[in-house]
Amino acid sequence: MAYKEFFRVEITEVIRQWQAGRGVREITRSTGLARNTVRKYLIIAQSCGLTRDGPSPTEFQLLTLVQVNKVSMSDMRDCHWIAYPGTDKQGWTASGGGAH
């Protein structure tokens, strides 16, 4: 559980700073994360519908970001964030039809 929580806090902080207007290098310096890690978190956040000037992520979005973070970036190319018609559910799906 602590392992998961660490990523959640890390991702939350990156998104918070990004939405406050800080750049990747500034976020890198203040968090101690690698630039590629910060970029990865921001790419995933944007693909989940988060924007720099938008609201803070919901609990569901944070949990999804933590789960997606475990997938390598090469695997992400075939994944898409979708809203399931007729429901309030959203999630990641692979081009081949399987879920990540």
C-alpha positions in Angstrom: 0.0 0.0 0.0 2.8 2.4 0.8 4.3 1.8 -2.6 1.1 2.8 -4.3 0.6 5.8 -2.0 4.1 7.1 -2.8 3.3 7.3 -6.5 -0.1 9.0 -5.8 1.6 11.7 -3.7 4.2 12.2 -6.3 1.7 12.4 -9.2 -0.5 14.8 -7.2 2.4 17.1 -6.5 3.5 17.2 -10.2 0.0 18.0 -11.3 -0.5 20.6 -8.6 2.7 22.4 -9.6 1.9 22.1 -13.3 -1.6 23.6 -12.7 0.1 26.4 -10.7 2.0 27.4 -13.9 5.4 25.8 -13.2 7.4 24.3 -16.0 8.9 20.8 -16.3 12.3 22.0 -15.1 11.0 23.8 -12.1 8.9 20.8 -11.1 11.9 18.6 -11.6 14.0 20.8 -9.3 11.5 21.0 -6.5 10.4 17.3 -6.5 13.8 15.7 -7.3 12.1 13.6 -10.1 13.7 13.1 -13.5 12.4 15.3 -16.3 11.3 12.3 -18.2 9.3 11.1 -15.2 7.6 14.5 -14.9 6.9 14.6 -18.6 5.4 11.1 -18.4 3.1 12.1 -15.5 1.9 15.1 -17.4 1.3 13.2 -20.7 -0.8 10.7 -18.8 -2.6 13.5 -16.9 -3.5 15.3 -20.1 -4.7 12.1 -21.8 -7.0 11.6 -18.9 -8.5 15.1 -19.6 -6.6 17.2 -17.0 -5.6 20.6 -18.2 -3.2 23.2 -16.9 -6.0 25.7 -16.2 -8.6 23.1 -15.2 -9.8 21.8 -11.8 -7.6 19.6 -9.6 -7.8 15.8 -10.4 -10.6 13.8 -8.8 -9.9 10.8 -6.6 -10.8 8.5 -9.5 -8.4 10.3 -11.8 -5.6 10.0 -9.3 -6.2 6.3 -8.8 -6.3 5.9 -12.6 -3.0 7.9 -13.0 -1.3 5.6 -10.5 -2.5 2.5 -12.3 -1.5 3.8 -15.7 1.9 4.9 -14.4 2.8 1.2 -14.0 2.4 0.7 -17.8 5.5 1.6 -19.9 5.4 4.5 -22.3 5.8 2.1 -25.3 2.7 0.3 -24.2 0.8 3.6 -23.8 0.9 4.2 -27.6 -1.8 1.6 -28.1 -4.0 2.8 -25.2 -6.8 5.3 -25.2 -8.8 7.1 -22.6 -12.5 6.5 -23.3 -15.9 7.3 -21.7 -18.2 4.3 -21.8 -21.5 5.4 -23.5 -24.6 5.3 -21.3 -22.6 5.3 -18.1 -20.6 7.7 -16.0 -17.6 5.3 -16.3 -14.3 6.1 -18.0 -11.1 4.2 -18.4 -8.2 3.0 -20.4 -8.6 0.6 -23.2 -6.0 -0.9 -25.6 -6.5 -0.8 -29.4 -6.7 -4.6 -29.3 -9.8 -4.4 -27.1 -8.2 -5.4 -23.8 -8.1 -3.1 -20.8 -4.9 -1.9 -19.1 
